[in-house]
């Protein structure tokens, strides 16, 4: 849908004239074009530039590049570059990433992610796991680790840091997408003791992998945001080290720097392997909370114990209806977003522990949970999670020693 208005129409005509001219004219943009766009407010310019990017493709790149030097329109220009389906847009966006404006940087990163998600080659500016030692303030981060996300949406973060006055310290943080930061500890250590500490955590069924320190700090800030939103007090010790957890935000989960999301989307077999995720130590304990699954489990028990005689087909249809309703009512947009993020984090853990197929499966399931993804009852991951959660509740309710297969 085109955006309109006299000023927009004037800018549209100016750009049309420019694109109709010889290519050399586009390299030296006439003042008429820029002045027409600058007659628009940034709010009006944004959707108009996206429209121009979609229509003009390569021809509009010089215009958007020029607008990156205009502070009022730079963020809108960076956003529009994500709709120019060409790898030629990527170098211009890399330039925008170096802007001093956080809004422009965010728009550029969002645009780069859009290009990558469409299968357009985008050279990574920074390796996923930098080899150099990160420096935050006067502290050096010697090692940064994160764990898989557990059944409650919690994740363990760990840092080994060195500071001039305090020496080497180990920092442990536990945060969750529902409770925010719940535990924080910092203590002096040695590299050897720190490695033993990590080994002990692994013995307690915690899968730990190295990740860029900037991303581990970002995850901590995400959890801190939950504390603020829900007005949950932060651990007092975290306040002392709060300046350590600063930096630029990531636009998306780290796994998208490692796996081509478009290639995952193009493999329809991956979501159907969702059941394999629940056979892992990381996702095996995932169940829907009892208070959410109980109404549907009780409906199934009541249906099975009913004196009404139904054919096997009718009984299966009733079971399917109950499970389908559970999928819809439990997987609200908010819950979809929670599980999408959890799967993205665990996909990275699978990848870094040499389980590439599981990583692809987890990411495929996460992509289906996007707002524009299939209905909940059509997502294999949701179906499996609901069925196994109902089965566990039914087994406990009946005090039986094993889990029944429900709706299989």
DRENLUM-163721 format. One line per field, with one value per residue (C-alpha): residue in three letters; x, y, z. Coordinates in nm, 3 decimals. Each point is the difference from the previous one (the first is absolute). Layout:
REM DRENLUM-163721
aa: c(ala/...)
u: c(X/...)
v: c(Y/...)
w: c(Z/...)
END
This chain:
REM DRENLUM-163721
aa: c(unk/unk/unk/unk/unk/unk/unk/unk/unk/unk/unk/unk/unk/unk/unk/unk/unk/unk/unk/unk/unk/unk/unk/unk/unk/unk/unk/unk/unk/unk/unk/unk/unk/unk/unk/unk/unk/unk/unk/unk/unk/unk/unk/unk/unk/unk/unk/unk/unk/unk/unk/unk/unk/unk/unk/unk/unk/unk/unk/unk/unk/unk/unk/unk/unk/unk/unk/unk/unk/unk/unk/unk/unk/unk/unk/unk/unk/unk/unk/unk/unk/unk/unk/unk/unk/unk/unk/unk/unk/unk/unk/unk/unk/unk/unk/unk/unk/unk/unk/unk/unk/unk/unk/unk/unk/unk/unk/unk/unk/unk/unk/unk/unk/unk/unk/unk/unk/unk/unk/unk/unk/unk/unk/unk/unk/unk/unk/unk/unk/unk/unk/unk/unk/unk/unk/unk/unk/unk/unk/unk/unk/unk/unk/unk/unk/unk/unk/unk/unk/unk/unk/unk/unk/unk/unk/unk/unk/unk/unk/unk/unk/unk/unk/unk/unk/unk/unk/unk/unk/unk/unk/unk/unk/unk/unk/unk/unk/unk/unk/unk/unk/unk/unk/unk/unk/unk/unk/unk/unk/unk/unk/unk/unk/unk/unk/unk/unk/unk/unk/unk/unk/unk/unk/unk/unk/unk/unk/unk/unk/unk/unk/unk/unk/unk/unk/unk/unk/unk/unk/unk/unk/unk/unk/unk/unk/unk/unk/unk/unk/unk/unk/unk/unk/unk/unk/unk/unk/unk/unk/unk/unk/unk/unk/unk/unk/unk/unk/unk/unk/unk/unk/unk/unk/unk/unk/unk/unk/unk/unk/unk/unk/unk/unk/unk/unk/unk/unk/unk/unk/unk/unk/unk/unk/unk/unk/unk/unk/unk/unk/unk/unk/unk/unk/unk/unk/unk/unk/unk/unk/unk/unk/unk/unk/unk/unk/unk/unk/unk/unk/unk/unk/unk/unk/unk/unk/unk/unk/unk/unk/unk/unk/unk/unk/unk/unk/unk/unk/unk/unk/unk/unk/unk/unk/unk/unk/unk/unk/unk/unk/unk/unk/unk/unk/unk/unk/unk/unk/unk/unk/unk/unk/unk/unk/unk/unk/unk/unk/unk/unk/unk/unk/unk/unk/unk/unk/unk/unk/unk/unk/unk/unk/unk/unk/unk/unk/unk/unk/unk/unk/unk/unk/unk/unk/unk/unk/unk/unk/unk/unk/unk/unk/unk/unk/unk/unk/unk/unk/unk/unk/unk/unk/unk/unk/unk/unk/unk/unk/unk/unk/unk/unk/unk/unk/unk/unk/unk/unk/unk)
u: c(0.000/0.140/0.027/-0.154/-0.033/0.118/0.352/0.036/-0.129/0.254/0.281/-0.131/0.005/0.353/0.128/-0.180/0.171/0.334/-0.036/-0.115/0.319/0.347/0.187/0.264/-0.272/-0.071/0.358/-0.027/-0.345/-0.177/-0.085/-0.363/-0.026/0.152/-0.192/-0.326/0.064/0.110/-0.334/-0.151/-0.002/0.214/-0.325/-0.131/0.339/0.040/-0.275/0.061/0.367/-0.096/-0.236/0.276/0.245/-0.240/-0.067/0.343/0.217/0.364/-0.077/-0.107/0.310/0.193/-0.299/-0.028/0.377/-0.017/-0.283/0.217/0.191/-0.322/-0.053/-0.379/-0.043/0.293/-0.195/-0.279/0.253/0.173/-0.335/-0.088/0.329/-0.123/-0.263/0.252/0.037/0.366/0.329/0.109/-0.208/0.209/0.317/-0.214/-0.167/0.339/0.084/-0.324/0.097/0.291/-0.234/0.013/-0.381/-0.140/-0.321/0.193/0.209/-0.314/-0.168/0.312/0.024/-0.369/0.040/0.303/-0.199/-0.283/0.242/0.149/-0.343/-0.079/0.309/0.202/0.375/0.111/0.359/0.029/0.179/0.095/0.069/-0.261/0.248/0.282/0.340/0.125/-0.057/-0.294/0.054/-0.281/0.106/0.322/-0.104/0.111/-0.241/0.212/-0.279/-0.375/-0.239/-0.371/-0.219/-0.305/-0.340/-0.181/-0.367/-0.072/0.167/0.309/0.356/0.337/0.263/0.360/0.294/0.365/0.129/0.318/0.022/0.304/-0.102/-0.197/0.193/-0.179/-0.365/-0.267/-0.351/-0.312/-0.345/-0.332/-0.274/-0.335/-0.252/-0.266/0.189/0.288/0.332/-0.054/0.355/0.333/0.338/0.351/0.315/0.374/0.131/0.277/-0.028/0.040/-0.265/-0.234/0.031/-0.071/-0.304/-0.130/0.066/-0.204/-0.288/0.015/-0.028/-0.334/-0.146/0.079/0.122/0.245/0.151/0.221/-0.165/0.115/0.029/-0.212/-0.284/0.026/-0.016/-0.298/-0.183/0.056/-0.153/-0.299/-0.060/0.050/-0.273/-0.240/0.082/-0.082/-0.318/-0.136/0.146/0.201/0.296/0.343/0.252/0.200/0.337/-0.107/-0.035/0.370/0.102/-0.273/0.240/0.158/-0.321/-0.004/0.030/-0.187/-0.314/-0.033/-0.291/-0.054/0.121/0.360/-0.100/-0.089/0.369/0.078/-0.280/-0.165/-0.362/-0.122/0.159/-0.177/-0.333/0.058/0.024/-0.359/0.118/0.169/-0.310/-0.136/0.299/-0.111/-0.044/0.378/0.047/-0.187/0.239/0.289/0.111/-0.053/-0.364/-0.108/-0.123/-0.212/-0.370/-0.288/-0.058/-0.254/-0.251/-0.020/-0.024/-0.234/-0.337/0.073/0.143/-0.311/-0.219/0.184/-0.037/-0.368/-0.045/0.176/-0.201/-0.333/-0.270/-0.099/0.103/0.183/0.164/0.377/-0.005/-0.233/0.216/0.313/-0.177/-0.103/0.358/0.133/-0.248/0.109/0.369/-0.055/-0.186/0.286/0.248/-0.201/-0.076/0.343/0.218/-0.104/0.225/0.190/0.063/0.102/0.262/0.134/0.045/0.140/0.278/0.065/0.035/0.237/0.227/0.000/0.063/0.329/0.089/-0.075/0.216/0.296/-0.019/0.023/-0.369/-0.060/-0.320/-0.160/0.109/-0.176/-0.311/-0.013/0.042/-0.267/-0.244/0.090/-0.068/-0.344/-0.079/0.053/-0.314/-0.058/0.054/-0.260/-0.289/0.110/-0.180/0.188/0.346/0.158/0.198/-0.315/-0.194/0.272/0.045/-0.374/-0.044/0.288/-0.107/-0.354/0.133/0.211/-0.290/-0.232/0.257/0.051/-0.373/-0.058/0.309/0.130/0.374/0.044/-0.097/-0.288/0.010/-0.273/-0.142/0.272)
v: c(0.000/0.338/0.286/0.327/0.371/0.302/-0.001/-0.373/0.024/0.273/-0.217/-0.300/0.199/0.124/-0.353/-0.133/0.263/-0.088/-0.375/0.058/0.187/-0.137/-0.196/0.272/0.239/-0.223/0.018/0.378/0.052/0.318/0.235/-0.021/-0.361/0.054/0.321/-0.176/-0.273/0.247/0.175/-0.311/-0.070/-0.302/-0.183/0.054/-0.063/-0.345/-0.193/0.203/-0.099/-0.365/0.030/0.156/-0.273/-0.275/0.165/0.138/-0.283/0.063/0.339/0.147/-0.100/0.326/0.200/-0.196/0.020/0.378/0.015/-0.185/0.329/0.184/-0.050/0.045/-0.270/-0.234/-0.258/-0.007/-0.039/-0.288/-0.169/0.035/-0.156/-0.326/-0.011/0.032/-0.368/0.011/-0.068/0.346/0.147/-0.177/0.221/0.311/-0.149/-0.089/0.369/0.085/-0.241/0.231/0.292/0.179/-0.014/-0.305/0.029/-0.018/-0.294/-0.189/0.069/-0.114/-0.324/-0.066/0.058/-0.231/-0.269/0.047/-0.047/-0.313/-0.148/0.031/-0.200/0.300/-0.044/0.241/-0.014/-0.007/0.303/-0.172/-0.369/-0.176/-0.080/0.254/-0.137/0.319/0.080/0.236/0.318/0.163/0.308/-0.100/-0.365/-0.266/-0.282/-0.310/-0.249/0.016/-0.295/-0.064/-0.304/-0.144/0.137/-0.227/-0.086/0.321/0.226/0.046/0.022/-0.002/0.256/-0.006/0.237/-0.013/0.356/0.173/0.347/0.203/0.016/-0.319/-0.243/-0.295/-0.050/-0.248/0.132/-0.218/0.124/-0.181/0.178/-0.096/0.132/-0.003/0.087/0.215/-0.027/-0.222/-0.085/0.176/-0.079/0.132/-0.128/-0.003/-0.308/-0.141/-0.124/-0.356/0.032/0.165/-0.292/-0.242/0.209/-0.033/-0.374/-0.033/0.188/-0.240/-0.294/0.143/-0.045/0.353/0.031/0.289/0.150/0.297/0.304/0.353/0.206/0.274/-0.247/-0.138/0.358/0.064/-0.302/0.135/0.332/-0.182/-0.169/0.329/0.151/-0.265/0.110/0.360/-0.087/-0.219/0.214/-0.292/0.117/-0.075/-0.194/0.252/-0.132/0.048/0.373/0.015/-0.150/0.161/0.214/-0.321/-0.098/0.286/-0.005/-0.003/-0.209/-0.288/0.023/-0.377/-0.317/-0.107/-0.313/0.215/0.086/-0.371/-0.156/0.126/0.050/-0.006/-0.341/-0.125/0.136/-0.175/-0.342/-0.100/-0.322/0.180/0.106/-0.355/-0.121/0.199/-0.317/-0.053/0.319/-0.152/-0.294/0.229/0.094/0.366/-0.014/-0.330/0.165/0.256/-0.024/0.244/0.120/-0.212/0.279/0.068/-0.360/-0.126/0.104/-0.184/-0.308/-0.024/0.026/-0.297/-0.204/0.084/-0.095/-0.334/-0.083/0.106/-0.268/0.126/-0.265/0.150/-0.162/-0.004/0.265/0.227/-0.041/0.096/0.302/0.118/-0.043/0.192/0.284/0.032/0.003/0.249/0.233/-0.030/0.102/0.314/0.107/-0.066/0.128/0.363/0.252/0.059/-0.371/-0.048/0.271/-0.160/-0.343/0.146/0.168/-0.311/-0.213/0.251/-0.012/-0.379/-0.017/0.184/-0.242/-0.299/0.146/0.067/-0.354/-0.153/-0.085/0.184/-0.183/0.077/0.362/0.021/-0.166/0.236/0.304/-0.128/-0.038/0.348/0.151/-0.162/0.176/0.344/0.220/-0.072/-0.373/-0.279/-0.036/-0.163/-0.325/-0.033/0.031/-0.342/0.139/0.137/-0.320/-0.214/0.228/0.010/-0.378/-0.092/0.257/-0.135/-0.355/0.077/0.167/-0.292/-0.251/0.190/0.051/-0.371/-0.079/-0.225/-0.077/0.076/0.268/-0.088/0.084/0.254/0.076/-0.197)
w: c(0.000/-0.101/0.243/-0.121/0.064/-0.209/0.143/-0.052/-0.357/-0.070/0.137/-0.194/-0.325/0.069/0.060/-0.307/-0.214/0.153/-0.056/-0.357/-0.077/-0.079/0.271/0.037/0.115/0.299/0.120/0.033/0.146/-0.111/0.285/-0.110/0.113/0.343/0.060/-0.096/0.253/0.266/-0.042/0.162/0.370/0.103/0.081/-0.355/-0.158/0.158/-0.183/-0.316/-0.009/0.055/-0.296/-0.212/0.106/-0.102/-0.336/-0.086/0.135/-0.097/-0.153/0.333/0.199/-0.073/0.123/0.325/0.045/-0.030/0.254/0.254/0.029/0.087/0.377/-0.018/-0.263/0.059/0.204/-0.261/-0.282/0.180/0.056/-0.370/-0.109/0.146/-0.274/-0.283/-0.081/-0.099/0.171/-0.123/0.282/0.266/-0.020/0.033/0.307/0.148/-0.033/0.184/0.278/0.084/0.063/0.334/0.010/0.178/-0.203/-0.326/0.121/0.104/-0.334/-0.187/0.196/-0.048/-0.374/-0.020/0.178/-0.250/-0.290/0.157/0.072/-0.371/-0.094/-0.119/0.075/0.271/0.113/0.378/0.140/0.325/0.060/0.213/0.276/0.008/0.083/0.162/0.364/0.043/0.197/0.198/0.189/0.175/0.018/-0.244/-0.072/-0.030/-0.061/-0.050/0.019/-0.018/0.059/-0.168/0.103/0.243/0.041/0.192/-0.257/0.217/-0.127/0.176/-0.104/0.113/-0.047/0.093/0.035/0.101/0.153/0.117/0.368/0.054/-0.218/-0.158/0.091/-0.100/-0.051/-0.007/-0.092/-0.034/-0.187/-0.145/-0.248/0.273/0.319/-0.126/0.182/0.302/0.109/-0.029/0.151/-0.046/0.172/-0.040/-0.177/-0.217/-0.357/0.121/0.271/-0.248/-0.242/0.286/0.087/-0.357/0.002/0.320/-0.164/-0.296/0.239/0.114/-0.350/-0.113/-0.358/-0.023/-0.315/-0.074/-0.155/-0.086/0.316/-0.162/-0.040/0.354/0.132/-0.227/0.140/0.351/-0.106/-0.148/0.334/0.185/-0.219/0.133/0.355/-0.092/-0.187/0.280/0.279/0.137/0.214/-0.144/0.211/0.202/-0.121/-0.361/0.068/0.089/-0.336/-0.204/-0.203/-0.133/-0.176/-0.250/-0.378/-0.328/-0.027/-0.243/-0.244/0.002/0.168/-0.054/-0.194/-0.302/-0.039/-0.020/-0.206/-0.318/0.106/-0.360/-0.058/0.312/-0.128/-0.330/0.167/0.088/0.167/0.290/0.202/-0.028/0.202/0.306/0.204/-0.008/0.201/0.295/-0.001/0.098/0.350/-0.086/-0.117/0.154/0.324/-0.189/0.093/0.008/0.359/0.185/0.060/-0.375/-0.118/0.276/-0.153/-0.324/0.170/0.217/-0.309/-0.148/0.318/0.015/-0.365/0.045/0.313/-0.149/-0.010/-0.345/-0.251/-0.298/-0.297/-0.007/-0.272/0.199/0.312/-0.197/-0.146/0.348/0.125/-0.299/0.064/0.362/-0.092/-0.282/0.235/0.248/-0.270/-0.081/0.354/0.151/-0.284/0.007/-0.184/0.325/0.057/-0.363/0.044/0.319/-0.155/-0.322/0.201/0.207/-0.312/-0.159/0.304/0.011/-0.375/0.063/0.280/-0.224/-0.276/0.229/0.139/-0.351/-0.034/-0.325/-0.096/0.335/-0.035/-0.335/0.142/0.299/-0.225/-0.241/0.290/0.124/-0.343/-0.008/0.329/-0.155/0.002/-0.370/0.042/-0.022/0.243/0.330/-0.071/-0.332/0.159/0.074/0.295/0.164/-0.067/0.160/0.302/0.067/-0.039/0.229/0.261/0.002/0.020/0.305/0.179/-0.077/0.125/0.325/0.046/-0.028/0.204/-0.271/-0.026/-0.369/-0.251/-0.232/-0.365/-0.063/-0.344/-0.177)
END
